[in-house]
């Protein structure tokens, strides 16, 4: 069974959240605007962008859809960062 150390997991989650934040800002959206697009609360987006939650694939798809970006392109970019 594969298990990431908590330090590596924290780094990945922070990088992932930061990548989505950068994408959101590039799209000219506030956290509240993105949250409204995907029927989430602003605090959920904030926690995600800070790497404080481990999002499900469904959550990632919802956020990518709300940002009108290709999730797999963001995942590739994340892979290059870590």
DOKENU-398293 format. One line per 10 residues: number of its first residue (from 1); their letters; for each residue x, y, z of N, C-alpha, C. Coordinates in steps of 0.2 Angstrom, whole numbers. Atoms other than C-alpha are relative to their C-alpha. Layout:
REM residues N
NUM	a	X,Y,Z,X,Y,Z,X,Y,Z  ...
***
This chain:
REM residues 82
1	xxxxxxxxxx	4,-6,0,0,0,0,4,6,0  -4,-6,1,7,17,-5,-3,5,5  2,-5,-5,6,31,8,5,6,0  -5,-6,1,13,49,6,1,2,8  -1,-3,-6,21,56,21,-4,7,1  4,-6,-1,11,71,29,3,6,-3  -3,-6,3,24,83,24,-1,1,-8  1,0,7,23,78,6,-7,1,-2  7,-2,1,4,78,6,-1,7,1  1,-7,-2,4,95,14,2,4,-6
11	xxxxxxxxxx	-4,-4,6,16,102,0,-5,-1,-6  4,1,6,5,94,-14,-6,4,1  6,-3,-1,-11,101,-7,1,8,0  -1,-7,1,-4,118,-5,2,2,-7  -1,-1,7,3,118,-23,-6,0,-4  6,1,3,-13,112,-29,-5,6,1  4,-5,-2,-23,125,-20,3,7,-3  -3,-6,3,-11,139,-26,-1,0,-7  1,0,8,-12,133,-44,-7,2,-2  7,-1,1,-31,134,-43,-1,8,1
21	xxxxxxxxxx	1,-7,-1,-30,151,-35,3,5,-5  -3,-4,5,-18,158,-48,-5,0,-6  4,1,5,-30,151,-61,-7,5,1  6,-4,-1,-45,160,-53,2,7,0  -2,-7,1,-36,176,-52,1,2,-7  -1,-1,7,-31,175,-70,-7,1,-3  7,-1,3,-50,173,-74,-3,6,3  3,-7,-3,-53,189,-64,-6,-2,5  5,2,-5,-64,180,-51,2,0,7  -1,0,-7,-66,182,-33,-2,-7,3
31	xxxxxxxxxx	2,6,-3,-68,167,-21,-7,-1,0  8,0,-1,-86,172,-18,-3,-1,-7  3,1,7,-89,173,-37,1,-8,-3  -1,7,2,-81,156,-40,-5,-5,4  5,4,-4,-91,148,-26,-7,0,-2  7,-1,2,-107,155,-32,-1,-4,-7  1,4,6,-104,147,-49,0,-7,1  0,7,-1,-101,130,-42,-5,-2,6  5,1,-5,-114,131,-28,4,-3,7  -4,1,-6,-101,131,-14,0,6,4
41	xxxxxxxxxx	-1,-6,-4,-97,143,0,7,3,-1  -6,-3,1,-83,155,-1,6,-3,5  -4,3,-5,-75,147,15,3,-6,-3  -2,6,3,-74,131,5,6,1,-5  -5,-2,5,-64,139,-9,6,2,4  -6,-3,-4,-53,148,4,4,-6,2  -4,5,-3,-48,132,13,3,-4,-6  -3,4,6,-45,123,-4,6,4,-3  -5,-4,2,-34,137,-10,6,0,4  -5,-1,-5,-24,137,6,3,-7,1
51	xxxxxxxxxx	-3,6,-1,-21,118,5,-3,-4,6  3,3,-6,-32,114,20,-5,-5,0  4,6,1,-43,101,12,3,-4,-5  -2,5,5,-40,86,2,-6,-1,-4  6,0,4,-52,88,-12,-1,-7,-3  1,6,4,-61,74,-20,0,1,-7  0,-2,7,-60,72,-39,-6,3,-2  6,-4,2,-78,78,-40,1,7,2  -2,-7,-2,-73,94,-31,4,3,-5  -4,-2,4,-59,96,-42,-3,2,-7
61	xxxxxxxxxx	4,-1,7,-70,94,-58,-4,6,1  5,-5,-1,-83,106,-51,4,7,0  -4,-7,0,-69,120,-47,2,1,-7  -3,-1,6,-61,117,-64,-6,2,-5  6,-2,5,-78,118,-73,-2,8,2  2,-7,-2,-82,134,-63,5,5,-3  -6,-5,3,-65,142,-69,0,-1,-8  0,1,7,-69,135,-87,7,-2,-2  -7,3,1,-52,126,-87,0,-7,-1  -1,7,1,-46,109,-92,3,-3,7
71	xxxxxxxxxx	-3,3,-6,-43,99,-75,6,-3,-2  -6,4,2,-31,88,-84,6,4,-1  -6,-5,2,-20,103,-90,3,2,7  -2,-2,-6,-20,109,-72,4,-5,4  -3,5,-4,-15,92,-65,7,-1,-3  -7,1,3,0,91,-78,4,6,2  -4,-6,-3,5,109,-72,2,-2,7  -2,1,-7,5,103,-54,5,-5,0  -5,6,0,15,87,-59,7,3,-1  -7,-3,2,29,99,-66,2,4,6
81	xx	-2,-4,-6,29,109,-50,2,-4,6  -2,4,-6,31,95,-38,6,-5,-1
***
